[in-house]
Amino acid sequence: MRETVLAILIIGGFFILRGILATIFFFYLLPEGTRCPNCDAETIRIESRRINFLMPRFRTSWCLDCGWHGLLRETSQPVVASSVSHSGQLPVSSKKSSK
């Protein structure tokens, strides 16, 4: 009886470990960013409540050029601010000093 429980625990542990490793592998297999993997055009985001709730690190996307639709990984890069000056102020990235 004890050997049976031990064998079931080991086989079950390997089964769960295989599922976790496959999930991690396929997560990194998905393309990252907002570009289409087929034609490299910019994609638009499609709001899907279920997918976005269950998998928040994925982005449901659709390419207007080739019609591709699928999941992309969210990028962790910050949004770059524009260098347009407002109301006469210098941009944040300016190297000029105010002496």
Backbone as a printed PyTorch tensor [residue, N CA C, xyz], in Angstrom:
tensor([[[  0.8230,  -1.1960,   0.0000],
         [  0.0000,   0.0000,   0.0000],
         [  0.8690,   1.2620,   0.0000]],

        [[  1.9160,   1.2140,   0.8120],
         [  2.7870,   2.3720,   0.9270],
         [  3.5420,   2.6350,  -0.3780]],

        [[  3.9890,   1.5520,  -1.0510],
         [  4.6860,   1.6940,  -2.3170],
         [  3.7680,   2.2500,  -3.3940]],

        [[  2.5030,   1.9140,  -3.3520],
         [  1.5320,   2.4000,  -4.3320],
         [  1.3290,   3.9010,  -4.1840]],

        [[  1.1690,   4.3650,  -2.9660],
         [  0.9880,   5.8010,  -2.7220],
         [  2.2440,   6.5620,  -3.1420]],

        [[  3.4220,   6.0250,  -2.8350],
         [  4.6740,   6.6610,  -3.2090],
         [  4.8230,   6.7280,  -4.7370]],

        [[  4.4600,   5.6620,  -5.4330],
         [  4.5480,   5.6420,  -6.8950],
         [  3.5710,   6.6440,  -7.5050]],

        [[  2.3670,   6.7500,  -6.9600],
         [  1.3840,   7.7100,  -7.4680],
         [  1.8560,   9.1360,  -7.2340]],

        [[  2.4510,   9.4100,  -6.0770],
         [  2.9720,  10.7440,  -5.7950],
         [  4.1230,  11.1130,  -6.7350]],

        [[  5.0130,  10.1680,  -7.0100],
         [  6.1400,  10.4390,  -7.8990],
         [  5.6540,  10.6620,  -9.3260]],

        [[  4.7850,   9.8120,  -9.8110],
         [  4.2630,   9.9570, -11.1740],
         [  3.4360,  11.2350, -11.2920]],

        [[  2.6320,  11.5130, -10.2940],
         [  1.8550,  12.7560, -10.3020],
         [  2.7390,  13.9910, -10.2440]],

        [[  3.8110,  13.9390,  -9.4620],
         [  4.7530,  15.0540,  -9.3910],
         [  5.4370,  15.2970, -10.7300]],

        [[  5.8500,  14.2350, -11.4010],
         [  6.4470,  14.3970, -12.7280],
         [  5.4460,  14.9510, -13.7290]],

        [[  4.1910,  14.5440, -13.6320],
         [  3.1480,  15.0390, -14.5290],
         [  2.9360,  16.5410, -14.3180]],

        [[  2.8730,  16.9770, -13.0730],
         [  2.6920,  18.4030, -12.7740],
         [  3.9300,  19.1960, -13.1820]],

        [[  5.1270,  18.6600, -12.9250],
         [  6.3560,  19.3310, -13.3190],
         [  6.4520,  19.4840, -14.8320]],

        [[  6.0320,  18.4700, -15.5700],
         [  6.0230,  18.5480, -17.0310],
         [  5.0940,  19.6490, -17.5180]],

        [[  3.9360,  19.7900, -16.9100],
         [  3.0060,  20.8540, -17.2790],
         [  3.5620,  22.2400, -16.9930]],

        [[  4.2350,  22.3950, -15.8630],
         [  4.8260,  23.6900, -15.5100],
         [  5.9510,  24.0490, -16.4790]],

        [[  6.8290,  23.0980, -16.7830],
         [  7.9330,  23.3650, -17.7070],
         [  7.4270,  23.6640, -19.1180]],

        [[  6.4000,  22.9680, -19.5680],
         [  5.8360,  23.2350, -20.8980],
         [  5.2050,  24.6170, -20.9490]],

        [[  4.5450,  25.0310, -19.8840],
         [  3.9390,  26.3650, -19.8360],
         [  5.0070,  27.4490, -19.9080]],

        [[  6.0860,  27.2950, -19.1770],
         [  7.1810,  28.2720, -19.2040],
         [  7.8200,  28.3050, -20.5880]],

        [[  8.0440,  27.1530, -21.1870],
         [  8.6420,  27.0850, -22.5190],
         [  7.7750,  27.7880, -23.5500]],

        [[  6.4780,  27.5160, -23.5600],
         [  5.5880,  28.1250, -24.5490],
         [  5.3590,  29.6110, -24.2730]],

        [[  5.5000,  30.0460, -23.0240],
         [  5.4020,  31.4700, -22.7260],
         [  6.5260,  32.2340, -23.4140]],

        [[  7.7440,  31.7250, -23.3270],
         [  8.8720,  32.3950, -23.9590],
         [  8.9230,  32.1740, -25.4730]],

        [[  8.1560,  31.2400, -25.9790],
         [  8.0730,  31.0080, -27.4110],
         [  7.1990,  32.0580, -28.1000]],

        [[  6.2550,  32.6470, -27.3570],
         [  5.4000,  33.6890, -27.9290],
         [  6.2110,  34.9440, -28.2190]],

        [[  5.9160,  35.6280, -29.3270],
         [  6.6560,  36.8580, -29.6360],
         [  6.3400,  37.9670, -28.6430]],

        [[  7.3360,  38.8440, -28.4300],
         [  7.1880,  39.9470, -27.4870],
         [  7.0410,  41.2500, -28.2600]],

        [[  6.2210,  42.1430, -27.7500],
         [  6.0690,  43.4570, -28.3670],
         [  4.7050,  43.6380, -29.0040]],

        [[  4.6400,  44.5850, -29.9220],
         [  3.3700,  44.9050, -30.5780],
         [  3.4390,  44.6810, -32.0750]],

        [[  4.5100,  44.0520, -32.5850],
         [  4.6870,  43.8240, -34.0090],
         [  4.1260,  42.4600, -34.3950]],

        [[  3.5930,  42.3710, -35.6240],
         [  3.0320,  41.1260, -36.1520],
         [  4.1630,  40.1380, -36.4290]],

        [[  4.0330,  38.8710, -36.0010],
         [  5.0940,  37.8980, -36.2680],
         [  5.1500,  37.4870, -37.7400]],

        [[  4.0740,  37.7200, -38.5240],
         [  4.0720,  37.3420, -39.9370],
         [  4.6520,  38.4180, -40.8390]],

        [[  4.1590,  39.6640, -40.7110],
         [  4.5490,  40.7190, -41.6510],
         [  5.2860,  41.8790, -40.9850]],

        [[  5.5100,  41.8440, -39.6930],
         [  6.2330,  42.8670, -38.9240],
         [  5.5460,  44.2340, -38.9670]],

        [[  4.2460,  44.2480, -39.1520],
         [  3.4920,  45.5000, -39.0950],
         [  2.9900,  45.7160, -37.6680]],

        [[  2.5690,  46.9260, -37.3740],
         [  2.0360,  47.2420, -36.0480],
         [  0.6640,  46.5740, -35.8790]],

        [[  0.4230,  45.9600, -34.7310],
         [ -0.8620,  45.3230, -34.4640],
         [ -1.6940,  46.2010, -33.5440]],

        [[ -2.9890,  45.9370, -33.5290],
         [ -3.8650,  46.6370, -32.6010],
         [ -4.2840,  45.6640, -31.5130]],

        [[ -4.5460,  46.2050, -30.3440],
         [ -4.9440,  45.3780, -29.2040],
         [ -6.4380,  45.1130, -29.2690]],

        [[ -6.8240,  43.8800, -29.0140],
         [ -8.2250,  43.4790, -28.9500],
         [ -8.5380,  43.1890, -27.4930]],

        [[ -9.5340,  43.8440, -26.9660],
         [ -9.9080,  43.6190, -25.5690],
         [-10.7410,  42.3440, -25.4560]],

        [[-10.2540,  41.4110, -24.6980],
         [-10.9570,  40.1710, -24.4130],
         [-10.9780,  40.0160, -22.9010]],

        [[-12.1280,  40.2030, -22.3080],
         [-12.2070,  40.2130, -20.8430],
         [-11.7240,  38.9210, -20.2180]],

        [[-12.1180,  37.7870, -20.7850],
         [-11.7360,  36.5070, -20.1830],
         [-10.2230,  36.2750, -20.2720]],

        [[ -9.6750,  36.4570, -21.4660],
         [ -8.2420,  36.1980, -21.6340],
         [ -7.4170,  37.2000, -20.8350]],

        [[ -7.8020,  38.4680, -20.8660],
         [ -7.0470,  39.4780, -20.1280],
         [ -7.1590,  39.2870, -18.6230]],

        [[ -8.2650,  38.7320, -18.1530],
         [ -8.4140,  38.4660, -16.7250],
         [ -7.6150,  37.2300, -16.3150]],

        [[ -7.6950,  36.1630, -17.1170],
         [ -7.0100,  34.9200, -16.7730],
         [ -5.5040,  34.9860, -17.0200]],

        [[ -5.1010,  35.6860, -18.0860],
         [ -3.6860,  35.7640, -18.4400],
         [ -3.2950,  37.2220, -18.6580]],

        [[ -3.0230,  37.9740, -17.6000],
         [ -2.7560,  39.4090, -17.7460],
         [ -1.4180,  39.7300, -18.4060]],

        [[ -0.5020,  38.7860, -18.5090],
         [  0.7990,  39.0600, -19.1200],
         [  0.7860,  38.8610, -20.6280]],

        [[ -0.3800,  38.5360, -21.1820],
         [ -0.5120,  38.3560, -22.6210],
         [ -1.3100,  39.5020, -23.2140]],

        [[ -1.1150,  39.7320, -24.5090],
         [ -1.8020,  40.8030, -25.2250],
         [ -2.4980,  40.1760, -26.4210]],

        [[ -3.8250,  40.2320, -26.4600],
         [ -4.5650,  39.7430, -27.6190],
         [ -4.4740,  40.7980, -28.7090]],

        [[ -3.9560,  40.4080, -29.8770],
         [ -3.6510,  41.3690, -30.9300],
         [ -4.2130,  40.9220, -32.2680]],

        [[ -4.3530,  41.9000, -33.1780],
         [ -4.8190,  41.6470, -34.5300],
         [ -4.0500,  42.5490, -35.4820]],

        [[ -3.5520,  41.9890, -36.5680],
         [ -2.7990,  42.7440, -37.5700],
         [ -3.7500,  43.1880, -38.6700]],

        [[ -3.7670,  44.4820, -38.9340],
         [ -4.6360,  45.0190, -39.9780],
         [ -4.1090,  44.7020, -41.3740]],

        [[ -2.8020,  44.5120, -41.5270],
         [ -2.2230,  44.2850, -42.8530],
         [ -2.4580,  42.8700, -43.3660]],

        [[ -2.1020,  41.8600, -42.5710],
         [ -2.2040,  40.4820, -43.0560],
         [ -3.3540,  39.6890, -42.4430]],

        [[ -4.0220,  40.2380, -41.4240],
         [ -5.1610,  39.5500, -40.8240],
         [ -4.7980,  38.5780, -39.7210]],

        [[ -3.5310,  38.5280, -39.3030],
         [ -3.1170,  37.6280, -38.2210],
         [ -3.7660,  38.0600, -36.9170]],

        [[ -4.1720,  37.1040, -36.1020],
         [ -4.6650,  37.4060, -34.7530],
         [ -4.1380,  36.3420, -33.8030]],

        [[ -3.7980,  36.7780, -32.6060],
         [ -3.2560,  35.8450, -31.6250],
         [ -2.7590,  36.5590, -30.3960]],

        [[ -1.9470,  35.8510, -29.6250],
         [ -1.4180,  36.3760, -28.3810],
         [  0.0220,  36.8280, -28.5540]],

        [[  0.3510,  37.9260, -27.9060],
         [  1.7160,  38.4270, -27.8270],
         [  2.0470,  38.6390, -26.3610]],

        [[  3.3350,  38.5980, -26.0240],
         [  3.7370,  38.8960, -24.6560],
         [  3.8010,  40.3980, -24.4740]],

        [[  3.4060,  40.8700, -23.2970],
         [  3.5150,  42.2910, -22.9730],
         [  4.9790,  42.6510, -22.8160]],

        [[  5.3550,  43.8220, -23.2990],
         [  6.7280,  44.2790, -23.1230],
         [  6.8680,  44.9450, -21.7670]],

        [[  8.0370,  44.8240, -21.1940],
         [  8.2880,  45.4460, -19.8940],
         [  9.0430,  46.7580, -20.0500]],

        [[  9.1850,  47.2340, -21.2970],
         [  9.8950,  48.4740, -21.5350],
         [  8.9780,  49.6520, -21.2530]],

        [[  9.4970,  50.7100, -20.6220],
         [  8.6600,  51.8760, -20.3430],
         [  8.3600,  52.6500, -21.6240]],

        [[  7.2780,  53.3760, -21.5980],
         [  6.8900,  54.1930, -22.7260],
         [  7.8240,  55.3920, -22.7880]],

        [[  8.3570,  55.6760, -23.9630],
         [  9.2900,  56.7800, -24.1440],
         [  8.4970,  58.0690, -24.3020]],

        [[  8.8540,  59.0760, -23.5010],
         [  8.1650,  60.3590, -23.5760],
         [  8.6450,  61.1250, -24.8010]],

        [[  7.7680,  61.9110, -25.3780],
         [  8.1490,  62.6950, -26.5400],
         [  9.0020,  63.8760, -26.1070]],

        [[  9.8130,  64.3700, -27.0470],
         [ 10.7170,  65.4670, -26.7200],
         [ 10.1430,  66.8140, -27.1400]],

        [[  8.8390,  66.9200, -27.2570],
         [  8.2020,  68.1770, -27.6290],
         [  8.1360,  69.0660, -26.3880]],

        [[  8.5630,  70.3210, -26.5320],
         [  8.5320,  71.2170, -25.3820],
         [  7.1510,  71.8480, -25.2680]],

        [[  6.7120,  72.0200, -24.0630],
         [  5.4110,  72.6080, -23.7800],
         [  5.6110,  73.9310, -23.0540]],

        [[  4.9010,  74.9050, -23.4630],
         [  4.8810,  76.2340, -22.8480],
         [  6.2720,  76.8300, -22.6540]],

        [[  7.1440,  76.6300, -23.6480],
         [  8.4530,  77.2380, -23.6040],
         [  9.4640,  76.5380, -22.7280]],

        [[  9.1400,  75.3960, -22.1420],
         [ 10.0780,  74.6800, -21.2920],
         [ 10.9180,  73.7370, -22.1320]],

        [[ 12.1350,  73.4690, -21.6640],
         [ 12.9940,  72.5290, -22.3470],
         [ 12.5010,  71.1100, -22.0920]],

        [[ 12.7310,  70.1910, -23.0450],
         [ 12.3590,  68.7970, -22.8050],
         [ 13.1660,  68.2020, -21.6630]],

        [[ 12.6490,  67.1260, -21.0900],
         [ 13.3060,  66.4820, -19.9510],
         [ 14.6660,  65.9400, -20.3550]],

        [[ 14.8000,  65.4720, -21.5920],
         [ 16.0480,  64.8560, -22.0280],
         [ 17.0530,  65.8740, -22.5480]],

        [[ 16.8300,  67.1440, -22.3610],
         [ 17.7130,  68.1700, -22.8770],
         [ 19.0010,  68.2210, -22.0660]],

        [[ 20.1210,  68.4690, -22.7550],
         [ 21.4210,  68.5380, -22.1030],
         [ 21.7760,  69.9740, -21.7390]],

        [[ 20.9740,  70.9310, -22.1220],
         [ 21.2670,  72.3260, -21.8540],
         [ 21.0540,  72.6590, -20.3820]],

        [[ 21.9010,  73.5170, -19.8800],
         [ 21.7360,  73.9320, -18.4840],
         [ 21.0690,  75.3090, -18.4510]],

        [[ 20.4700,  75.6360, -17.3560],
         [ 19.7550,  76.9120, -17.2240],
         [ 20.6060,  77.9240, -16.4740]],

        [[ 21.8300,  78.1800, -16.9330],
         [ 22.7400,  79.1340, -16.2730],
         [ 22.4320,  80.5520, -16.7080]]])
